[in-house]
Amino acid sequence: MTFKPLRKAVFPVGGLGTRFLPATKALPKEMLPVVDRPLIQYAVDEALEAGIEQMIFVTGRGKSAIEDHFDIAYELEATMAARGKSMELLYQTRLTPGAVAYVRQQEPMGLGHAVWCARDIVGDEPFAVLLADDFMVGAPGCLKQMVEAYNQTGGNMICAQEVADDQTDKYGVITPGKRDGRLTEVQGLVEKPSPGTAPSNLAVIGRYILQPEVMRVLETQEKGAGGEIQLTDAMARMIGNQPFHALTFDGTRYDCGDKAGFIQANLALALARPDIGPAVRAFATDLLARD
């Protein structure tokens, strides 16, 4: 079978980041750094690794730092060049001219609404959605794993992770069908089911490959859980009309929308770095010994 290649990715970055106030009062939460790179750069690099050619950022007011991050910084680069410093780290943040688009969400009405705002840029192509605060660490990257599976199945694909039974009310949860290794047929989706009522412990996490038909579903989608337009609800309406699968991610996910998860990600990546890992490990060991 052949399918339209996946060339576009949507990054919903218009959220207010209220869980990290006051840090996010003037700084987009997607610009919070894990060690020395912002969350959004990790997500973009993951998309590039998976072969994505066009990045579509769905932004809001106060998010201009994201645009600046992926642009040329003339004063900084001129100063570094004059001082003979390497520009390699800055080159890694540049996106090819024409390979990035920005669209305003205008008001925060949920993930489904954010994705729908990108409809004209997505057009009639399949597209990926990446949530930057779901920080995925693996080799190959999460989206590349999904693309490899998508090239076999087509249709819609979501990333899944097994969660504890008492955590299902924090996620969209999959009603599973036939399983083939890490690939699970999706027969239904339930948004944030109460503990004890979930159809499985396979939770949907922030990576998706969707067909453009979801945009037409979102156009008439009513508000769901939390009074927001939920992407999960729109995807559930497409089950049965197109192939729909979930791929269990082979790697580690850090919930960087949560303060504890954000600290854990910083600690884990710092410990894995040869340049700072030994110093951080010694400090952490000493700190724990005091307790």
C-alpha positions, 0 to 999 in steps of 0.5 A, spaced: 500 500 500 502 507 498 499 513 502 501 520 502 507 522 505 507 525 511 510 532 510 507 537 515 507 537 523 503 542 527 505 544 534 500 547 538 503 552 542 498 557 544 497 555 551 497 559 557 502 555 561 498 557 568 501 551 571 508 554 571 506 561 573 510 566 575 515 563 570 511 563 564 508 570 565 512 573 560 516 566 557 512 561 553 512 554 557 515 551 550 521 555 551 522 552 558 529 549 557 531 542 559 538 543 561 540 548 555 535 547 549 528 549 550 522 544 550 520 546 543 526 545 540 527 538 542 520 537 539 522 540 532 528 536 532 524 530 533 520 532 527 526 533 523 528 526 524 522 523 522 522 527 515 517 533 516 518 538 511 514 544 514 513 546 521 506 549 523 506 553 530 499 555 532 501 560 537 497 566 541 499 572 544 506 573 548 509 567 544 513 571 539 520 568 543 518 562 539 518 565 533 525 569 535 528 562 537 527 559 530 530 565 526 537 569 525 539 573 531 543 578 527 546 581 533 548 575 537 551 572 531 555 578 529 558 578 536 560 571 537 563 571 530 567 577 532 569 573 538 571 567 534 566 563 538 563 557 534 556 558 531 554 551 531 549 551 537 545 557 533 545 554 527 541 548 530 536 553 531 535 555 524 529 553 520 529 553 512 526 559 509 519 557 507 519 551 512 515 554 518 508 557 518 505 561 524 498 562 525 494 565 531 489 561 535 486 567 538 483 564 544 485 558 548 479 553 546 482 546 547 487 542 543 482 540 538 481 548 536 488 549 536 489 543 531 483 546 527 486 553 526 492 550 522 487 547 517 488 552 511 496 550 512 495 543 512 490 542 506 489 535 504 495 532 507 496 527 513 499 531 518 503 530 525 501 533 531 507 534 537 505 537 544 512 540 546 511 539 554 510 531 552 518 530 552 519 524 549 526 521 549 528 515 545 532 512 539 529 513 534 525 519 536 518 518 538 515 521 531 520 517 527 517 510 530 510 512 528 512 514 521 515 507 520 509 504 523 504 509 519 508 507 512 505 500 513 498 501 516 496 508 513 490 512 516 490 515 523 496 513 528 496 516 536 502 514 541 500 510 547 503 509 553 501 504 559 499 508 565 497 506 572 489 504 573 489 510 578 492 515 573 487 514 567 482 520 569 488 525 566 488 522 559 485 520 553 484 512 554 484 507 548 479 501 547 484 496 544 482 491 539 487 487 535 494 487 538 501 486 534 507 487 538 507 495 540 501 496 535 494 496 537 488 497 533 484 503 536 476 501 537 474 507 541 477 513 545 475 516 551 477 522 554 479 522 561 475 516 564 474 516 571 478 511 575 475 504 575 471 506 568 477 506 563 477 501 557 484 499 558 490 503 561 493 505 554 493 512 554 494 517 549 500 522 549 502 528 545 504 525 538 499 524 533 499 522 525 492 524 523 488 524 516 486 531 513 478 529 514 479 530 522 479 538 520 472 537 517 470 533 524 473 539 528 469 544 524 463 542 528 466 539 534 462 541 540 466 542 547 467 536 551 471 535 557 474 541 561 469 545 557 474 545 551 474 542 544 477 536 545 482 533 539 480 526 542 473 527 541 474 528 534 478 522 533 473 518 536 468 520 531 473 517 525 474 510 528 471 505 523 471 510 517 479 510 516 484 505 519 486 507 526 492 505 530 496 506 537 503 505 537 506 504 544 512 508 544 519 505 545 523 510 550 521 514 556 516 520 556 517 526 561 511 530 563 514 537 562 507 540 563 508 538 570 513 541 575 515 534 578 516 531 571 520 537 568 525 537 574 525 529 573 527 531 565 532 536 567 535 531 572 535 525 567 538 529 561 543 532 565 546 526 568 546 523 561 551 528 559 558 527 559 560 534 560 556 536 566 553 529 568 559 527 573 558 534 577 550 533 577 551 526 580 556 528 585 551 534 587 545 529 587 549 524 591 551 529 596 544 532 597 541 525 598 546 523 603 544 529 607 537 527 608 
